[in-house]
Amino acid sequence: MLKVFNTLSRKIEEFQPINGNRVNLFVCGPTVYDLSHIGHARTYIAYDIIVRYLRFKGYSLFYLMNITDVDDKIIKRARETNQHPLELANNFAQEFYKDLAFLGIKSINLFAKASEHIKEIIFQIDELIKKEYAYVVDGNVYFNVSKFKDYGKLSHQTKNELKRHRIEPDPKKKNKIDFSLWKSRKGKPVWKSPWGEGRPGWHIEDTAITLTYFGSQYDVHGGALELIFPHHEAEIAQAESMTGKKPLVKYWIHTGIVNVNGLKMSKSLGNFITIRDIAKKYNSEILRLFFAQSHYRSSIDFREDNLKKAGETLGNLNRIYKKIYDLLDKVSDDLQSEDEAVIKKIEEYEHKFYSAMDNDFNTPLAISALISLGKELDKRINETTCKGTLRLALESFDRFGSLLGLFEYKEWNRFEEKIVNELIKIIIKLREYLRKRKEWKISDEIRDKLNKMGISLEDNIDERN
Ligand SMILES: [Zn+2]
């Protein structure tokens, strides 16, 4: 039985999707005005593992992510660089997709850009005005927080606690904490609306997108911890006021923050690390292992020492993997008496791994099961282990690897790739030598065989005359 921690109830709950086996999952994507940083990497790796695990459990899961391509930060950056804001946003969205590919994240089914859902956003704002949850002031539209009595239920704040927040300083707002649905603006990008030209607020983008693809209620909403208030709180207010259906989201799952050497990451402190920076030094599996060694909800201190340790752990696991792999050719099919103990260990750690994952995706515990299994196998297997047992061990490694996104990058595979490349070069040289000696028959045969392997060689026809 799978259990998840729900920010809404602040409790561990049994995971039961709204619609049988189907799971609709939405995660807040980036605001694309710059390269993504390691905080983003942590969040998106965490949901990638969650999604991989839910699919492994048999859920038919649709993973939707928005891309915020309309935002004041984008407009500011575009002005500085003399670009159209949507063009700049599109360029950084492409960079974001490259980062995801580097991180081994292929689990997202659909990216939805805010700029491509303006019609849906306007429709939603219009409905909120009609139902008197929103009001217009000089072309701006605000959500009237006092009309939605559940405001604060996700961030667990009382009405008095909420009053302390200052959101947008417009003296014409009815309540200080009323938030923007539509901003009256000039300059690119703007869209026409019933309230005049302008652009949407940030929060309405998510609910317009989820309503379009998932309807009024769905299973899981994810994002980083710092998005709970006001962003996710506002989403609940907008959607539940408009549709009248509660709850908008059954399970709210939030990822913890990432610090760098004990300090909050910020551009002013100069400790801002992009995924590009880190990709120059470490492969993505080291990064994935490093992040997954902390629970997704806890905060992480990003230190290179720990990253190096994760690299050593991964190197050791890969060494054990290769040891098992190499033994496969040398051992017999006959079950030996020692095999039984190895098989038992594999079963024991499989059980530990899945129980950990079932308990609110406890990846640190799951990884320690993987490491312990590795140690046991390293100690117990040898030339007398039977083939079937080694296969079980490799299958186990592969399954854990596919859930965590590990063991896809295998050092020895790269090594073999290098050898193959060198051998091909030698064959081509040898063939040139044969051609010089006019050994056409054998050189043609080599060419044809290489061709069949997808390596095409072009010869100068005149040479033969
Ligand atoms: Zn969002």
Boltz pocket constraint, residues with backbone or C-beta under 6 A from the ligand:
constraints:
  - pocket:
      binder: B
      contacts: [[A, 27], [A, 28], [A, 29], [A, 202], [A, 206], [A, 223], [A, 231]]
      max_distance: 6.0
